């Protein structure tokens, strides 16, 4: 199969030209991971597929017809809740947003759980580590209101900057794909792209007064990110994670702690205080 | 638009200590829930339900639980695992969806709704013979067999009330009674499950609107 160029992380931009068109009401094979707590294997299921179907439709059809105990998380079927995260043909994707006509249906479609999180059963994983990480990040702490009626005034461009980060649906596909977590298992030292975006949304918020730069440098491990941008590629909300979130945070950390001129000024200021 | 009957202030249902809010609770939207109202509804009444539920919990001690009832309920829940070669619960769920869509859907009439009641009774019998595979850990087939019990209750309640309301109003449209009948505006239908499993339909008069609210409506024009 020839190589395809993909813009951003969306399925809509993948050209299906080289893939045979889905014949109306034909059969296809889905290779789904079955098993519990890390043990398990792929199992092939044949099922009827038709125009417009997404992977989630096929998985639920298999569940209804052949495998009533196939454990699978899903909810909105519309790419907004972040429940149906999985790895489809090796690529982290939302099952409800992966159209069958973007896949090669001549071969079995592989559907497996997110491999970076502890496996529970079949397609479900334990993502609770993420919720524990979030608790460690200092919460939003606004400055006192600018006016007596309790309101603030902000510049539109300052508000616009953080809007993108607020689109996050916490599907954790970015966490799943990041090599620092997936391959190097640095869960104790690195919070992952999702929470770097969360920190960015707070740090760049025009009203927030907290400073999270020291934690970002130390406990949150922002230095581990080597900007390979796999997170940006898989984000279903097309948040430009690396360029708009992580790199600006890295720049802020560097400005604060690694700027030689600043260090010099600090030394002189200390000497002045001592005299 | 139908739902769990709750107290307008506290969101408590007719079961002591059980509170309901959002789309599942009745009353706030009248005969038709307009698009967009759901979000503000669940925020406002969700908060109220939570606050009153917390107050209830603080003011009342926990009840005593009859362990025999618990054991019986657990056995009933686990029965589908014991049965072999029974029906697939998903099939019944899909059939129920198809029937309700076709017979008690957007355009309703008497004959189709009566047929729906017959079908629901058949589904109930089929439900008693479902079997599921696997074990209790995260088993969607088993969850569906449990859900079916409630889906059938709700479907029957909807159908009974729709048959009884011989008019069209808001989301309830009947091609055999196309007009709004002002007599039906005076009460709500309630459905309550009796001890023998049958459903009892009642008419509950809608209280007279207090003067202060009537004034607000007049003001708004």
Interface residues (C-beta under 8 A of the other chain):
Chain A: X36 X63 X64 X65 X67 X68 X69 X70 X71 X72 X120 X121 X122 X124
Chain B: X88 X89 X90 X91 X94 X132 X133 X134 X135 X137 X138 X139 X140 X141 X142 X144
